[in-house]
């Protein structure tokens, strides 16, 4: 189902047993998941399962039983990988049998969730909604509605400026709209420049270079995270860059020359390749083992532990990453 069709159903008050939101806009996926959850229950009555917290048996038991504290039993499952079809089918069926239960799958990232979406159909009163990246007009419409909710005084020109400053990242724009709403003034481009930090100002590639070069990254790290960058996504980028450095290091030890196409598989600019090679040769094999284990354990902590402030915790851990 497309967004427009789902919107009609939602506005008409139609309720499904199970929901699946996925596609090319993580912001829309997350915002629609929460919107539906809040339509079905109060915030404190929503059971949220994030990433590696997911356990099929526990989820199935939750949906199979009626809640002791509420008339509804809402389970919101946020995942970054496909779940087995048998498990998805059983969770949907549990909601079909137990009318008090509803399950919402929030599917994040660039994984191909289309095969998982096949489990959702009218027979089980379940729905899958695929989102596409909104065009500029749609995105500005979303931001305008968000500004109206916060009573923020801002015109379309300033909203467009904010949108482009954040390289069309809706999540970052919404975070700044919330922050700007405390100002008792009409918001202009000048105001945005004074109080907001554009995504373009912190280049992720430059951040990674600085991180592994020993340059102080405290300020950039703070802005990257505080402005709404997903903690898991940032950690994944750091892990991927570590693996690239290890690959470069290993290749240079084996062959002694910097063959860009052999290492990267595509024609990376020579200057960037040499910069990464210079960093890669600073480390030994034991260093890479330590770094990859550190990042793997940190990711497991973020996904499975009950950390009250993931943002602050990630900042603290990354500051000791290479010390």
C-alpha positions in Angstrom: 0.0 0.0 0.0 1.2 3.5 -0.8 1.2 6.4 1.7 -1.8 8.2 0.1 -4.0 5.2 0.4 -3.0 4.5 4.0 -3.6 8.2 4.9 -7.2 7.8 3.7 -7.6 4.7 5.8 -6.0 6.3 8.9 -8.1 9.5 8.6 -11.2 7.4 8.4 -10.2 5.6 11.6 -9.6 2.2 10.1 -7.5 -0.1 12.3 -5.5 -3.1 11.3 -4.2 -6.0 13.3 -0.7 -5.6 12.1 1.3 -2.8 10.4 4.6 -2.7 8.6 6.3 0.6 7.6 9.4 0.5 5.3 11.0 2.3 2.4 13.2 5.1 1.4 12.4 7.6 4.2 13.4 6.5 7.7 11.8 9.7 9.0 8.4 8.8 7.6 8.7 5.2 8.6 9.4 6.2 12.3 6.9 9.0 12.4 4.0 6.9 10.9 4.9 4.0 13.3 4.6 6.3 16.3 1.5 8.0 14.9 -0.3 4.7 14.6 0.9 3.5 18.0 -0.5 6.6 19.6 -3.8 6.2 17.8 -4.1 2.7 19.3 -2.9 3.4 22.9 -1.4 5.9 25.3 2.3 6.3 25.2 2.9 4.3 28.4 0.9 1.4 27.1 3.1 0.9 24.0 5.6 -1.9 24.3 8.7 -1.0 22.3 11.3 -3.5 21.1 14.3 -2.1 19.4 16.7 -4.0 17.1 18.5 -6.9 19.0 16.0 -6.7 21.8 13.7 -8.6 19.5 13.0 -12.2 20.7 10.2 -14.0 18.8 9.0 -16.1 21.8 8.7 -13.1 24.0 6.9 -11.1 21.4 4.5 -13.9 20.6 3.7 -14.4 24.3 3.0 -10.7 24.6 0.6 -10.6 21.7 -1.1 -13.8 22.6 -2.1 -12.6 26.1 -4.3 -9.7 27.0 -2.7 -6.8 28.9 -3.3 -6.7 32.6 -3.1 -2.9 32.7 -4.8 -1.8 29.5 -7.6 -2.6 27.1 -5.1 -2.7 24.3 -1.8 -4.6 23.9 0.4 -2.7 21.4 3.8 -4.0 20.4 6.1 -1.7 18.3 9.1 -3.6 16.9 11.9 -1.5 15.3 14.3 -3.6 13.2 17.1 -3.1 10.7 17.0 -6.5 9.2 14.4 -8.9 7.8 12.6 -11.2 10.2 11.9 -14.9 9.2 8.6 -15.2 7.4 7.3 -17.9 9.8 7.9 -15.6 12.7 6.2 -12.6 11.1 3.2 -14.8 10.1 2.8 -16.1 13.6 3.0 -12.6 15.2 0.3 -11.4 12.7 -1.9 -14.4 13.4 -1.6 -13.8 17.2 -3.1 -10.4 16.6 -5.8 -11.9 14.5 -6.8 -14.3 17.3 -6.4 -11.8 20.1 -8.3 -8.7 19.2 -6.7 -6.7 22.0 -3.3 -7.0 20.4 -1.7 -5.0 17.6 1.8 -5.2 16.2 3.7 -2.5 14.4 7.0 -3.3 12.5 9.2 -0.2 12.0 11.7 -1.2 9.3 14.7 1.0 9.2 17.6 1.3 6.7 18.3 0.3 3.1 17.5 -3.4 3.6 15.2 -5.0 1.0 12.1 -5.6 3.1 9.8 -6.4 0.2 9.8 -10.2 0.8 8.8 -9.6 4.4 6.0 -7.3 3.2 4.3 -10.3 1.5 3.0 -11.5 4.9 0.7 -8.6 5.2 -2.7 -8.8 3.5 -6.5 -8.2 3.8 -7.1 -11.8 4.9 -5.3 -11.2 8.2 -6.3 -7.5 8.4 -2.7 -6.5 8.2 -1.1 -3.7 6.1 2.3 -2.9 4.7 3.1 0.7 3.7 6.1 1.5 1.6 7.4 5.0 1.6 9.4 6.8 -1.1 11.7 9.7 -0.5 9.4 12.8 -0.5 10.1 15.4 -3.2 10.9 18.9 -2.1 7.3 20.1 -2.1 6.1 17.2 0.0 9.0 17.6 2.4 8.4 21.3 2.9 4.7 20.5 3.5 5.7 18.0 6.2 7.9 20.6 7.8 5.3 23.3 7.6 2.8 21.1 9.4 5.4 20.3 12.1 6.1 24.1 12.5 2.3 24.7 13.0 2.1 22.0 15.7 4.8 23.9 17.7 3.4 27.3 16.9 6.7 28.2 15.3 6.6 31.5 13.3 8.5 30.6 10.1 7.8 31.2 6.4 8.4 28.9 3.5 11.6 30.7 2.5 13.2 30.1 5.9 11.9 26.5 6.0 13.5 25.9 2.6 16.7 27.4 3.9 16.6 25.0 6.9 15.8 22.0 4.6 18.7 22.6 2.3 21.1 23.5 5.1 20.5 20.0 6.4 20.9 18.4 3.0 17.2 17.5 2.8 17.3 15.4 6.0 13.8 15.6 7.5 14.7 14.2 10.9 17.4 16.9 11.4 14.9 19.6 10.3 12.2 18.5 12.6 14.7 18.4 15.5 15.7 22.0 14.8 12.0 23.1 14.5 11.5 21.8 18.0 14.6 23.7 19.2 13.7 26.9 17.4 10.1 26.8 18.8 11.4 28.1 22.2 12.3 31.5 20.5 9.6 34.1 20.8 10.3 35.6 17.4 9.7 35.2 13.7 12.3 32.7 12.4 14.4 33.9 9.5 17.4 32.5 7.6 19.6 34.6 9.8 18.1 33.1 13.0 18.6 29.6 11.6 22.2 30.4 10.9 22.7 31.6 14.4 21.0 28.7 16.2 21.3 25.7 14.0 24.2 23.6 12.8 23.8 22.4 9.3 24.6 18.8 8.4 26.7 20.1 5.5 29.0 21.8 8.1 30.0 18.4 9.5 31.2 16.2 6.6 31.0 12.6 7.8 34.1 11.7 5.7 36.1 14.5 7.3 34.8 13.4 10.7 36.1 9.8 10.1 39.5 11.1 8.9 39.8 13.2 12.0 38.7 10.4 14.3 41.4 8.0 13.1 44.0 10.8 12.8 43.8 11.6 16.4 42.3 15.1 15.8 39.9 16.3 18.5 36.5 15.3 17.3 34.5 16.4 20.4 32.7 19.4 18.7 31.9 17.6 15.4 30.7 14.5 17.3 28.5 16.6 19.5 26.8 18.3 16.5 26.5 15.1 14.5 24.6 13.4 17.3 22.7 16.3 18.8 21.3 17.4 15.5 19.6 14.0 15.0 22.0 11.6 13.3 21.0 8.1 14.1 23.5 6.6 16.6 23.5 3.2 15.1 24.0 4.6 11.6 27.0 6.6 12.8 28.5 3.6 14.5 28.0 1.5 11.3 29.8 4.2 9.3 32.7 4.1 11.7 32.8 0.3 11.6 32.7 0.3 7.8 35.6 2.8 7.7 37.6 0.7 10.1 37.2 -2.3 7.8 38.3 -0.2 4.8 41.4 0.8 6.7 42.2 -2.8 7.6 41.7 -3.8 3.9 44.1 -1.1 2.8 46.6 -2.0 5.4 46.5 -5.7 4.5 46.8 -5.0 0.7 49.8 -2.7 1.2 51.5 -5.4 3.3 50.9 -8.0 0.7 51.6 -6.1 -2.5 53.4 -2.9 -1.5 51.6 -0.6 -3.8 48.3 1.4 -3.6 46.1 -0.1 -6.4 43.0 1.9 -6.0 40.7 -0.2 -8.2 41.9 -3.4 -6.6 41.3 -2.1 -3.0 38.1 -0.1 -3.4 36.6 -1.6 -6.5 36.0 1.8 -8.1 38.1 4.8 -9.2 38.5 6.8 -5.9 40.3 10.1 -6.3 44.0 9.6 -5.7 44.3 12.3 -3.0 41.6 10.6 -0.9 43.0 7.2 -1.4 46.5 8.3 -0.3 45.0 10.0 2.7 43.3 6.9 3.8 46.3 4.8 3.1 48.5 7.1 5.3 46.1 6.6 8.2 45.8 2.8 7.6 49.5 2.3 7.9 49.6 3.8 11.3 47.9 0.8 12.8 49.0 -2.8 13.4 46.9 -5.9 13.1 46.3 -6.0 16.8 45.0 -2.5 16.6 42.4 -3.4 14.1 41.3 -6.4 16.1 40.9 -4.2 19.2 39.0 -1.5 17.2 36.6 -3.9 15.5 35.9 -5.8 18.8 35.4 -2.4 20.5 32.9 -1.3 17.9 31.1 -4.6 17.8 30.7 -4.7 21.6 29.5 -1.1 21.5 26.9 -1.8 18.9 25.6 -4.8 20.9 25.4 -2.5 24.0 23.4 0.1 22.1 21.0 -2.3 20.6 20.4 -4.7 23.6 21.1 -2.7 26.8 18.7 -0.4 28.6 20.9 2.6 28.3 18.9 5.7 29.4 20.7 8.1 27.1 22.2 6.4 24.1 23.4 9.7 22.5 25.5 10.7 25.5 26.8 7.1 26.0 28.0 6.9 22.4 29.7 10.2 22.7 31.5 9.1 25.8 32.6 5.7 24.3 33.9 7.2 21.1 36.0 9.8 23.0 38.0 6.9 24.4 37.9 4.8 21.2 41.5 5.3 20.1 43.1 6.4 23.4 
